[in-house]
Amino acid sequence: MTDTQKTSLAERLAARFGDTLKIGVARDETTAEVAAADLLAVAAALRDEPEFRFGELIDLCGIDYLGYGQTEWNTETVSGTGFSRGVEGEAVGRFRWENRPRAGHQPRRFAAVVHLLSIELNQRLRLRAFCEDDSLPVLPSLTGVWPGANWFEREAFDLYGILFEGHPDLRRILTDYGFVGHPFRKDFPLIGNVEVRYDPEQKRVVYEPVSIEPRVLVPRVIRDDADLVQARAEAADDWRRN
């Protein structure tokens, strides 16, 4: 067994990067949080240094922490009056903007999460970097370290509005050319802002304000499934007979 294999990934990260990384381990998964200013240097070290060798970027995604830690679903004390969301809903479209959900337990709103794989050492790492400015979320692009980050960063830009500085071609990848807003942000309306249809008279696709009414569909009560209740009863009868 090599010296690298004798120590855990979290221990090696702490020894190498010190206070540059905030390291946590949960469910045997290692997560390292890095400041945006240190992201490129840390990424290059994780790729190149022999005790890490994270040559593969598996995934990169954006996260919006707006309202993080605040729940609309009260399943512990639910009653016949329904879920809390059905009574005191905080979903977009159900609150005034000045009373919108806040960042909650996270001081910053937007982050990018990167999943890395080292094939040589058979180890994985989750790397997270927060954007410093909520109004203009910016992170350095990782395309110079892992070229495969290209389309992932375009997706995070499209859906969350995170700008990746240094990206060679940062443009939308999933939504339409004229799309306004970023649909995975927590304050984006679930029904959208516009709808699209083909107009046979104009013989072209037209954009119009959305016509459907916002609504929240939630179950009113939690109850055991009847089939499961019957199955338990039959199993208990079989046990007594045997």
N, C-alpha and C positions, 0 to 999 in steps of 0.2 A: 504494500500500500504506500503510495506516495505521500509526501508531506501535505500536498494540496488536498488529498482525499481524507486526511486525518482531521482536518479542521473544517468546520461548517462554513458555508458560503457567507453567512452573516458575520462570522468572526473575521474572515478574510477581508470583507468589505470594510468593517470597522477599523481593522489594523491598517488598511491601505488609505482610506479616505478620511478617517476621523470624523470631525464635526461637519465635513462637507456633505455627508449623507445622514439622513435620519432613517434608521433601519428598524424594521419590525418583522416578526415572524409569527404567522398565524396559520394553523392547519397545515403545517410543514411547507408553507409558501413564504418566500422571502420578498419583502417589498422595501425598496429604497427610495426615499424622497430627496430630490435634489433641487436647488435653486435654479431658476432659468439661466442665470449668468454662468453657472458651472456646468450646465447640461452637456455642451459639446466636449469639454475636456474630460468629463467623467465617462461619456459615451465612448470616446476614443480609447481611453484606458481599459474599459470593460471589453472592448473588442480585441485590443492588441496585447495586453499583458498576459503572461502565461498562466497566472493563477485564476484567470477569469475566462478568457477566450470565447466571449459571446459573439460568435460570427454571424448568427442568424437573428434578424428582427422578425418575429412571428406576427406581431400585430401592433398597431398604434391607434388609439381612439381618443376622442375628446370626452370630457365630463363637465357637466354643469351642476354645481353644488348648491344652486339656489334652493332654499327650503330644506337643505340636508338636515336630517335629524328631526324634522317636523312631520308628523304623520297625520293623515286624514282618516286613517282606518283604525278604529278602536274595536278590535276583535275579542278582547278579554272581558269587557263589560257590556257587550252588545245585548240589546233587548229587542222587544217587539217593535220599538220605534225605528230600528234600522241602524246601519252603520253611521258613524259620526260624519262621514263625508256626505251622506244623504241628508243630514240635518245642518251641519256646520261646514259645508264644503269649502275648501281653499283652492280648488283647481282653477286654472286659468279660465276666465269667463264667469267666475263665481265670486270675484272680489273686486273692490275698487283698487285702482293702481297704487294709490298711496298706502293701501293696506296689503300690498302684494307680499308673498312669501319672501323672507330674507335669507341670508346666507346660512343662518343657523349656527352649527358648530364649527363651520369652516370660515376663517377670516377672508379667504379669497374664493372667488366664484368658479373660475375656469381652470382646468388642468388637462394635461395630456398624459396618458398612461401607455407605457411601452412594455411589451412582453418580449423578453430576450431568451435565446436558447444557445447553450454551448454543447455542440455535438460531441466534441472531444472529451469534455469533462462530465457530460450527462447531467447538466444542471440548468435550472431556469431562474429567471429574475424578473420581477415586476419593478419598473422604474417609473416614478411619477414626478412631474414638474408642474408647478402652479404658475399661471400667468400673473404678473405683478399688478396689472391694471385691468379691472373688471370692465371698464368702458371701452378699452381697446386691447383685447387679449392678444399678446404676442409671445411667441417662443422661437428660439433658433431652430432652423430646419435640420433634421438628422440625415438628410439625403446624402450629405458628404461623407457620413460615417457608414450608413447602411442605405444604399441606393433604393432598396425595396420600400423605404418609407415614403416614396414619392406619392403613390396613389392613396396611401393611408392618410397622409397629411392633407391631401386635397379633400378627402372625405370629412376630416375633422374641421377643415375650413368651411366646407359647404354646410354641414349640419350644425356646427356650433359657432362659427364665425371666428375661430382661432387663426390668427395670421402666423405663418411660419417664415420667419425672416431668412432669406437665402434660398428659398425653394425655387427651382428653375422654371416652374410653370404653374403657379398657384392660381387655380380657377375651379369653378364648380365642377362636380363630377357626377352627381346624382340628380340634382334639381334642374329645372329648365333654365335657359339663358336669361330670361327676364324675371326670374324668381326673386322676390323681395323677402329678406329675413333669413333666419336660420332655424329650420323646423325642429331640431332637437333641443333647442333652448327651452328651459322650463316655463318661460313666460311667452312662448309662441302659442297662439290659439290652436286648440286641438282640431278645430274645424277649418283652419287655414284662413287666409285673407282673401283669396280669389278662387274662382272656379273656371274651368276651361270647357268649352264646348265647340262643336263645329256648326257654323251658321250656314245653312244651305243657300240662303239668299245672297249673302256676301261671298259665299264659296271660300271661306277661310276659317281658321280657328280664332275664336275671340275669347278674351279674358273679361270676366265680370266679377263684381263683388259677390262673395259667397252668399248663397240664398238660404242655407239650412240653419236651423236654430241650434245653438249649443245645448247639450243635455248631458247629464251624467247618469249612466246606467249602473246601478249597484244592487246587489241582493239585499233584501230587507232583514233577513235573519240568517243565522247559522244554525243548521240542524243536521243531525245524522242522516245519511242517506238510507232510505228505507231498505234497499237491497242489503246493505251492510248490517243493519239491525237484524234482518231476517237470517243472514248467514251466521251471525254470532249466536242467535238463538238456536239454530239447527246444530251448530258445533257443540254448544253446551248440552243439548239433548243427547248427541252421540256420545259425549264424554260420560254422562250419567249412565247411559245404557251399557257402556263397556266397562 
